[in-house]
């Protein structure tokens, strides 16, 4: 849904089909639950064409 990139890290807001409790099995990736506000802002930024790049 939304992505932000810096020189040292990238942050992605994604919708997981299996739910937030499903562990990520990719080395170096971590998952965190987000608030409703985070989800709404990510959708709004996407609809406005902001990519965070």
N, CA, C and O atoms as a MOPAC input file, in Angstrom:
PM7 MOZYME 1SCF
protein

 N      0.80400 1    -1.18900 1     0.00000 1
 C      0.00000 1     0.00000 1     0.00000 1
 C      0.85200 1     1.26100 1     0.00000 1
 O      0.51900 1     2.23600 1    -0.67400 1
 N      1.96100 1     1.24800 1     0.76000 1
 C      2.76600 1     2.46300 1     0.86500 1
 C      4.21300 1     2.06800 1     1.14300 1
 O      4.47200 1     1.03800 1     1.76600 1
 N      5.14400 1     2.87900 1     0.68600 1
 C      6.55700 1     2.60100 1     0.92500 1
 C      7.32300 1     3.89000 1     1.17100 1
 O      7.00400 1     4.94300 1     0.62000 1
 N      8.34100 1     3.77900 1     2.01300 1
 C      9.23300 1     4.88900 1     2.31700 1
 C     10.65000 1     4.35000 1     2.25800 1
 O     10.93000 1     3.28900 1     2.81500 1
 N     11.55000 1     5.06700 1     1.59000 1
 C     12.93700 1     4.63000 1     1.46800 1
 C     13.87500 1     5.69200 1     2.01500 1
 O     13.69900 1     6.88200 1     1.75200 1
 N     14.86900 1     5.26100 1     2.77600 1
 C     15.95100 1     6.13100 1     3.22000 1
 C     17.26000 1     5.47000 1     2.81200 1
 O     17.25300 1     4.40500 1     2.19500 1
 N     18.35900 1     6.08200 1     3.14700 1
 C     19.66200 1     5.52200 1     2.78600 1
 C     19.93200 1     4.19100 1     3.49000 1
 O     20.67000 1     3.35700 1     2.96400 1
 N     19.34500 1     3.98000 1     4.67200 1
 C     19.65500 1     2.79500 1     5.45500 1
 C     18.53700 1     1.76100 1     5.54200 1
 O     18.79400 1     0.60700 1     5.88300 1
 N     17.31800 1     2.15000 1     5.24300 1
 C     16.22100 1     1.18400 1     5.37300 1
 C     15.05600 1     1.55800 1     4.48100 1
 O     14.95000 1     2.68300 1     3.99200 1
 N     14.19200 1     0.59200 1     4.28600 1
 C     12.93500 1     0.81400 1     3.56900 1
 C     11.80100 1     0.36100 1     4.47500 1
 O     11.91300 1    -0.64700 1     5.17400 1
 N     10.72100 1     1.10700 1     4.45700 1
 C      9.55000 1     0.76800 1     5.25400 1
 C      8.36900 1     0.60400 1     4.30900 1
 O      8.09700 1     1.47100 1     3.47900 1
 N      7.67400 1    -0.51500 1     4.44700 1
 C      6.52400 1    -0.81600 1     3.60200 1
 C      5.30100 1    -1.04500 1     4.48200 1
 O      5.38700 1    -1.70100 1     5.52000 1
 N      4.17800 1    -0.50900 1     4.06500 1
 C      2.89800 1    -0.84300 1     4.68000 1
 C      2.19600 1    -1.74500 1     3.67800 1
 O      1.86100 1    -1.32400 1     2.57100 1
 N      1.98100 1    -2.98600 1     4.08000 1
 C      1.37500 1    -3.96200 1     3.17600 1
 C      0.20800 1    -4.65000 1     3.86800 1
 O      0.11500 1    -4.68600 1     5.09500 1
 N     -0.65700 1    -5.18000 1     3.06100 1
 C     -1.78500 1    -5.94700 1     3.57800 1
 C     -1.40600 1    -7.41900 1     3.48700 1
 O     -1.14700 1    -7.92500 1     2.39500 1
 N     -1.37200 1    -8.11400 1     4.63200 1
 C     -1.01700 1    -9.52900 1     4.66300 1
 C     -2.29800 1   -10.36000 1     4.61900 1
 O     -3.21800 1   -10.14100 1     5.40600 1
 N     -2.34500 1   -11.30200 1     3.70400 1
 C     -3.53500 1   -12.14200 1     3.56600 1
 C     -3.69400 1   -13.10400 1     4.73000 1
 O     -4.80600 1   -13.53900 1     5.02900 1
 N     -2.59500 1   -13.43900 1     5.38800 1
 C     -2.65000 1   -14.41500 1     6.47100 1
 C     -2.78800 1   -13.78400 1     7.84700 1
 O     -2.89700 1   -14.50100 1     8.84200 1
 N     -2.78600 1   -12.47600 1     7.92300 1
 C     -2.95800 1   -11.78700 1     9.19100 1
 C     -1.64500 1   -11.36200 1     9.82100 1
 O     -0.57300 1   -11.83900 1     9.44800 1
 N     -1.74900 1   -10.46000 1    10.78000 1
 C     -0.56000 1    -9.89200 1    11.42600 1
 C      0.16400 1   -10.89800 1    12.30000 1
 O      1.35300 1   -10.73200 1    12.57300 1
 N     -0.53400 1   -11.94500 1    12.74900 1
 C      0.09700 1   -12.92500 1    13.64100 1
 C      0.98000 1   -13.92000 1    12.88700 1
 O      1.71800 1   -14.67800 1    13.51600 1
 N      0.92000 1   -13.93300 1    11.56900 1
 C      1.73000 1   -14.85000 1    10.77100 1
 C      3.15300 1   -14.33000 1    10.69500 1
 O      3.37100 1   -13.20100 1    10.25500 1
 N      4.13700 1   -15.13700 1    11.11900 1
 C      5.52100 1   -14.66900 1    11.09700 1
 C      6.05400 1   -14.53400 1     9.67300 1
 O      5.67700 1   -15.29100 1     8.77800 1
 N      6.93300 1   -13.55800 1     9.48300 1
 C      7.61300 1   -13.40300 1     8.20200 1
 C      8.79200 1   -14.36600 1     8.16600 1
 O      9.52700 1   -14.48800 1     9.14500 1
 N      8.97000 1   -15.03800 1     7.06000 1
 C     10.07100 1   -15.98600 1     6.95700 1
 C     11.13400 1   -15.48300 1     5.99600 1
 O     11.78400 1   -16.27100 1     5.30900 1
 N     11.30800 1   -14.17500 1     5.95100 1
 C     12.33000 1   -13.58000 1     5.10000 1
 C     13.41200 1   -12.98000 1     5.99200 1
 O     13.11100 1   -12.16400 1     6.86300 1
 N     14.66800 1   -13.37600 1     5.78500 1
 C     15.74400 1   -12.82400 1     6.61500 1
 C     15.82800 1   -11.30200 1     6.49200 1
 O     15.76200 1   -10.75500 1     5.39100 1
 N     15.97200 1   -10.63800 1     7.61400 1
 C     16.10800 1    -9.19200 1     7.61200 1
 C     14.79700 1    -8.42400 1     7.61200 1
 O     14.80800 1    -7.19600 1     7.69700 1
 N     13.68200 1    -9.10900 1     7.52000 1
 C     12.37600 1    -8.44500 1     7.51100 1
 C     11.72600 1    -8.62300 1     8.87400 1
 O     11.86100 1    -9.67700 1     9.49700 1
 N     11.03100 1    -7.60800 1     9.33400 1
 C     10.25300 1    -7.70500 1    10.56500 1
 C      8.85000 1    -7.17900 1    10.29100 1
 O      8.64700 1    -6.33100 1     9.42200 1
 N      7.90900 1    -7.68500 1    11.02700 1
 C      6.52400 1    -7.24600 1    10.87000 1
 C      6.02100 1    -6.62200 1    12.15700 1
 O      6.38200 1    -7.05900 1    13.24900 1
 N      5.19200 1    -5.60700 1    12.03000 1
 C      4.61300 1    -4.92600 1    13.18400 1
 C      3.15300 1    -4.62400 1    12.88400 1
 O      2.82000 1    -4.25100 1    11.75900 1
 N      2.28000 1    -4.77800 1    13.86700 1
 C      0.89600 1    -4.37500 1    13.64600 1
 C      0.80900 1    -2.86300 1    13.48100 1
 O      1.63500 1    -2.12400 1    14.01700 1
 N     -0.18200 1    -2.41500 1    12.74700 1
 C     -0.37600 1    -0.98800 1    12.52900 1
 C     -1.74700 1    -0.58500 1    13.04100 1
 O     -2.63500 1    -1.42100 1    13.21000 1
 N     -1.90200 1     0.69700 1    13.28300 1
 C     -3.18300 1     1.21200 1    13.76300 1
 C     -4.09700 1     1.49800 1    12.57400 1
 O     -3.65600 1     1.52000 1    11.42500 1
 N     -5.35600 1     1.71300 1    12.86600 1
 C     -6.31100 1     2.08800 1    11.82500 1
 C     -5.87400 1     3.39100 1    11.17000 1
 O     -6.02000 1     3.55500 1     9.95900 1
 N     -5.34200 1     4.31500 1    11.95500 1
 C     -4.86400 1     5.58700 1    11.41500 1
 C     -3.73600 1     5.35000 1    10.39700 1
 O     -3.72000 1     5.97800 1     9.33900 1
 N     -2.79700 1     4.45000 1    10.71200 1
 C     -1.70900 1     4.13000 1     9.78200 1
 C     -2.25400 1     3.59800 1     8.46000 1
 O     -1.76900 1     3.96500 1     7.38900 1
 N     -3.26000 1     2.73800 1     8.53800 1
 C     -3.84500 1     2.13900 1     7.33200 1
 C     -4.54600 1     3.20700 1     6.49000 1
 O     -4.36900 1     3.25900 1     5.27300 1
 N     -5.33400 1     4.04900 1     7.13700 1
 C     -6.05600 1     5.10200 1     6.41500 1
 C     -5.07100 1     6.05800 1     5.74500 1
 O     -5.25700 1     6.41500 1     4.58100 1
 N     -4.03500 1     6.47300 1     6.45800 1
 C     -3.04000 1     7.38200 1     5.88800 1
 C     -2.30500 1     6.73100 1     4.71500 1
 O     -2.02500 1     7.39900 1     3.72000 1
 N     -1.99300 1     5.44900 1     4.81800 1
 C     -1.32400 1     4.75600 1     3.71500 1
 C     -2.21200 1     4.72700 1     2.47800 1
 O     -1.73200 1     4.95900 1     1.36800 1
 N     -3.50600 1     4.44400 1     2.65600 1
 C     -4.42700 1     4.44100 1     1.51800 1
 C     -4.57700 1     5.84400 1     0.92100 1
 O     -4.62200 1     5.99700 1    -0.30000 1
 N     -4.65400 1     6.85300 1     1.76800 1
 C     -4.77900 1     8.22000 1     1.26300 1
 C     -3.53900 1     8.63300 1     0.48300 1
 O     -3.65100 1     9.23500 1    -0.58500 1
 N     -2.36600 1     8.31900 1     1.00100 1
 C     -1.12400 1     8.66600 1     0.30200 1
 C     -1.04200 1     7.95000 1    -1.03800 1
 O     -0.58500 1     8.52700 1    -2.02600 1
 N     -1.48300 1     6.69500 1    -1.07600 1
 C     -1.47600 1     5.93600 1    -2.32700 1
 C     -2.44700 1     6.55100 1    -3.32700 1
 O     -2.12800 1     6.67100 1    -4.51000 1
 N     -3.63300 1     6.94100 1    -2.85800 1
 C     -4.62800 1     7.50600 1    -3.77000 1
 C     -4.21200 1     8.88300 1    -4.27500 1
 O     -4.65400 1     9.31300 1    -5.34000 1
 N     -3.36700 1     9.57300 1    -3.52000 1
 C     -2.87800 1    10.88300 1    -3.93400 1
 C     -1.60500 1    10.78500 1    -4.78700 1
 O     -1.10400 1    11.79600 1    -5.28000 1
 N     -1.09400 1     9.57700 1    -4.95600 1
 C      0.08000 1     9.39100 1    -5.78500 1
 C      1.39900 1     9.55400 1    -5.07900 1
 O      2.44300 1     9.56000 1    -5.73200 1
 N      1.39300 1     9.68800 1    -3.75600 1
 C      2.63700 1     9.79900 1    -3.01300 1
 C      3.25600 1     8.41500 1    -2.88200 1
 O      2.56100 1     7.45300 1    -2.55600 1
 N      4.56000 1     8.30700 1    -3.13500 1
 C      5.23400 1     7.01600 1    -2.99900 1
 C      6.22700 1     6.99700 1    -1.84700 1
 O      6.68700 1     5.92400 1    -1.45600 1
 N      6.56800 1     8.15300 1    -1.29400 1
 C      7.52700 1     8.20600 1    -0.21800 1
 C      8.96100 1     8.15800 1    -0.69500 1
 O      9.88200 1     8.08600 1     0.11800 1
 N      9.16700 1     8.19600 1    -2.00700 1
 C     10.53100 1     8.11900 1    -2.54600 1
 C     11.14800 1     9.47000 1    -2.64800 1
 O     12.29300 1     9.59400 1    -3.08100 1

